[in-house]
Amino acid sequence: MATTVRLEAATEQQLDQLAQRTGRTKAFHLRQLIEAGLDDLEDAYLGAVVAERIRLGQERTTSLDDVVSELGLDPAAL
């Protein structure tokens, strides 16, 4: 799938230099960045959504003590 990304001139220059120095394409490096960072980005954005739902009382939370108790875990082992 083709995707277009607009970069600041300095960022594109840095990417060009990296591609030249490594003998890899710019697309390769962009793909590596996206694949490595997508999970983190998704966690950040989705975490913010859940935090807002908690703040609004739309999401239930459970304390660690309650989880330990419900699962019958040994608190000393944690």
C-alpha positions, 0 to 999 in steps of 0.5 A: 500500500502506498502512503505519502508522508510530508517531512520537514526538510531537515528530517528528510535530509537526515533520512537521505543521509542515513539511507546513503550511509547504510545503503538502504532505501529511505522506504526501508528506514521509514518502514522500520520506524513505523513498525517499531513505533506503532505499538507504542503510539497505539498504546499512548493514544488508546491509553489516553482514551481509556484514561478519559473513560475512567475520569468520566466514570465510564470505565471500571477499574480494579485495585491490585489488592482486589485482583490478588484477593480475587485470584487467591494469590500470595501478596508476599510473592508479588 
